[in-house]
């Protein structure tokens, strides 16, 4: 699945990456306090059964301390 990340004060994604086969992904961010928006881009993606997945809501993440590892989740539906 393609995952996109942008700073909350920007319009376009700055980072674009793919999750692994279990849906996990990781991205290092600049060492500053900021809000980021994370979402799954599922355009043209479908399950082997033929069902199309739909991304859930965008997730806003507030990064306060870059030395800390933050874990977030994205929920998908079909």
VENGI-V312987 format. One line per field, one symbol per residue. ss: DSSP state (A for helix, B for strand, O for the rest). psi: psi as a letter, one per 20 degrees, with the letter a starting at -180 (. if undefined). burial: # if it has 9 or more other ideal C-beta (glycine too) atoms within 8 Angstrom, else .. A space follows every 10 residues. Layout:
# VENGI-V312987
ss->???
psi->???
burial->???
This chain:
# VENGI-V312987
ss->OBBBBBBOOO OOOOBBBBOO OOOOOOOOOO OOOBBBBBBB BOOOOBOOOO OBOBBOOOBB BBBOOOOOOO OOOOOBBO
psi->qppqpqqhjr hqphqprqra ijjqrqpprq mqprpqpprp ojpjpqrhii ppqpqbqqpp poogoiiqpp prqppqr.
burial->########.. ......#.#. ....#...#. ...####### ##........ ..#.#...## #.#..#.... ...#.#..
